[in-house]
Amino acid sequence: MEGAGLAAALTAATIWALVIFLYKRHMENVGAATVNFSRLLYVSLFMWPVLLGVGDTKGIWAAALSGVVTLLLGDSLYFYAIHKVGGSVAAPVVYTYVIIAQYFALLLGERVTPLLFLSSALVVLGVALLARGGEERMSPVGLAAAFGAALLWSLGMTAVKLASLQGVPPAAIAYIRALFACVPLGVYLAARGRLRVVKSPAFAAASILDLGVGSTLFAFSVEKVGLAITTILVSMSPLVTQLYAKASGIEQITPRQALGAVAIFIAIAITMGVAVR
């Protein structure tokens, strides 16, 4: 099942890379918090049948923790970091989560080779090169938020591994993560008088594809090939985003971004090689 696990991670990365284009259009009109809440809400409303086959599973707490830590707190810090220091600074800092996740994988008993650490470093380098230019600000608070997001993302993904180890099915992990992030975010937005929902069938479908199918595939990959390998493979999302933008004529790839693409390609090749040994 290693092949299926690897394919699941790469498919999840592709899904996550493509839905961002739809999300960005809505963010310009309603803001990041509304977009985040709306995608969580659609998954919470329409994917509940996946819980019918779960039964009494101790690992549900880990899936719930992952939702709060990653989809609520981690993503919020990432958006805040982008606001404070710009995407070209925030993205590579946040993607250091790939390296942090390797240490958590070690703690969980996975075999993490030096080649995987090398791949993790290449991913961070690749994301740094792929990140678009523009305004860059060295705000200490913004940098702290970016590092905080990196830590929270790695913790949340580690919690997915814990849920998997305790028998929670991948689809149930995806649903529980979304539900436990949706509720507190909805309460917060309602208290601030900012509770709004993106009303669009296309957005709803993208949300289910993203946090439903994509997150299920991620959890499946973690179960089959481990946290260390999966986190590296899904981090090819920024590369897929740039390649799609180039192919669709949205933007051109600069020489710097081409070098970033090469770095991520090498990282993925090394990781795939380690996985199939």
N, C-alpha and C positions, 0 to 999 in steps of 0.2 A: 504493500500500500504506500510505499515511499513515493512512487511516481504520482499517485493520486494526491498525496499531500503537497508535493512540490507544485503540481498543476493548480491546486486550490489556492495556494499562496499567490501565484502569479496572476490568476484570474481575479482574485480579490484586489490586488494592486491595480489592475487595469480598470476595474469597476470604480474604485476610489478616485482614480486619476481622471476619469471622464465625467463623473457626476459633478465635479467641482465647477465645470463651465456653467451648468444650469444654476447651481447655488450662487455663483458670483453675480449673475444677472439679478437675482432676487435680493441679494445683500445690498446692492446699490439702492434699492427702493425701500426695504424694510429693516435692514441692519442684520448683523451677524447673530444676535441673540434670538431674534424671531425666526430666522432660518433654522438655527440649531434646534429650537423648541419644536418647530413645525415638523422637521424630519423625524424627531424622536416621537412626536405624537402620532404620526401616521403609522409608524412601526408598532407602537403600543396598541393602537386601535385594531389593526388588521392582522397582526401575527400571533395573537393570543392562543390560537389552536395548537401551537407547537408545545404548549405546556401540558397538554392532555396526556402525553406519553411519558412525562418525567417521573412521576411518583415521588416517593420520599427520598430526596437526595440531599446529603449534607453539604454538597458543594455549591448550593444555590447562593449562599452568602458571598462566596468568592466572585460569582458572576455579577451580583448586585454591587459589590465593592468596585469591581472593574468599571461598571457603568458610571458610578459617581466620580471615581478618580480620573477616568480617561475622558469620557464624553461630556461630563459637566465641568469639573475643575480644570483638567488638563487643557481641553479645547478653549475654555474661557481665558486661561492664562496665555495661550498661544495667540488668540485674537488681540488680547491686550498688548502683548509684546510687539506684534506687528504694528499696532497703533503708536507705540512709544519709540521703537527703534527702526521700523521699516522691515518689510518682508525679506530683503536681501541680507539682513543681519539676523532676524528672528528665525528664519527657516533653518540655516545650518546649525545654529545653537540648539534648537529644539530637536533636530535630528540626531544629536548626540545620544538620544534615547536608545538608538540601535546599539551603541557601545555599552551603555549602562545595562541594557537587557541581557547582554552576554554574561555579565557578572551574576545577575539574578538566575540565569539559566544554570550557571555553575552551582549555585546554592541549592538548586532543585535537583541536582545530581546528573545534569546533562553533560555530555562530553563536548567541551568547547575547545577547539584547537586554536593554535596561533593563527592559522589561515582564516578562521572566522573573525577573529579580532582585526586582522588585516582587512578583510572584506568590510567590516563595520566602519573602519576608518576611511576606506575608499568611498563608502556611501556618503559619509559626512562631507568629504571633500567634493564629491560629485554634486551634492545638493548645494553646497556653497558656490560652486561654479555655475550651476543652473539658475540659481536665484537671480531674479531680474534686478537690474540696477535701480536707480532712483534715489530718493532721499534716505540718507542713513544718519541715524542719531545715536550717540553713545550714552543713552540714558541708563544710569545704574539700576533704576527701578525696572526699566524695560528688559535689560539683560537678566536681572534676577527672575523676572516673570518667565523669560524664555527657558532658563535653566530649570525653573520650577516645573514648567510644562514638560520638559524632557524627563525629569524624574517621575512625574505623575504618569506620563504615558508608559514608561517602562514598568512602573508598579502595576498599572492597570492591565497591561499585557501579561505580566506575571500572574496576576489573579485569574486570567483566562486559563492559564496552564493549571493552576490549582483547581479550578472548577472542573476542568477536563479530567484531571487525575482522580477526582472524587465522583466521576460518573455522570456528570451533567452533559446531555447531548449538545452538539454544536449549535443547532438551531435554537434550543432553549437558552443557551448562553447568550446568543445574540439578542433574543427578545428581552431577557431579564436585564441585560446591560442597558438597553434602550429605555425600558420602563422605569428603572430606578434612577436614571438621569433625567427623564422627562418630568416626573412628579415634582421634585424640588425646584427645577428650573421654572416650571409652570407656576408654582406657588410664589417664587421670587418675582417673576414678571407681573403676576397679578397684583402683588403687594405694591409694586412700583407703578401700577397703572399702565403697563406696557405689554399686556398679554394680547398678542395678535397671532393669527395663523395664516400661512400662505395657502390660499385656496386655488389649487391647480392640480388637475389629474396627472399632468406630466411630472410635477414636483413630487406628488405622492408616490408615483411609480418609481421615481429616481431614489426617493428616500428608502423605500422597501428594498430596492436593488442594492443600495449603499449599506445601510445599517442592518438590513435583513439578510440578503444573500451574501454580500461581501463579508459581513462580520461572521456569518455562519461558516463560510469558506476559511476565514482566518482561524476560527476555533478548531475546525477540522484539521487544518494544516498543523497547528500547534500540537494537536493530539497525535498526529501521525509522524511528523518529522522533528518536532520539538520547538521550543520557544526561540532558541538561538538562531536556527536556520530560517524560521518563518519571519522573524522580525527583519532580517536582512532582505529577504525576497520581496516582502510587501513594500519595502522602502524604495522600490523602483517606480512608485507612483509619480514622483516629480518628473522622472524621465519620460514616462508615457504621456503625461500632460504636455510636456514641451514638444514631443514628437507629433502629437495630435494637433497642437496649435500650429506647428509648421505645415503639416499635411493639409489642414483646412484653410490655410492662408491667414490665420488670426495674427500670427507674428512670425518673424524670421529668427532662426537660431544663429547666434553670434559665435565666433570662434571660441570664446570663453565657455559658452554653453555646450559647444561640441566637445570640448575637453571634459566637461562635467559628465556628459553622456558616456564618453569612453570610460571614465572612472567607475561609473555605476555598472556598465556592461561587464567590466573586469570583475567587479565585486560579485555580480550575479553568477558569472562563469565559475569563479572560485568556489562560491557557496554550493552551486549545483554539483561541482566536482567532489566536494567534501561529502555531500549528501548521498551520492550514489556509490561511494566507496564501500 
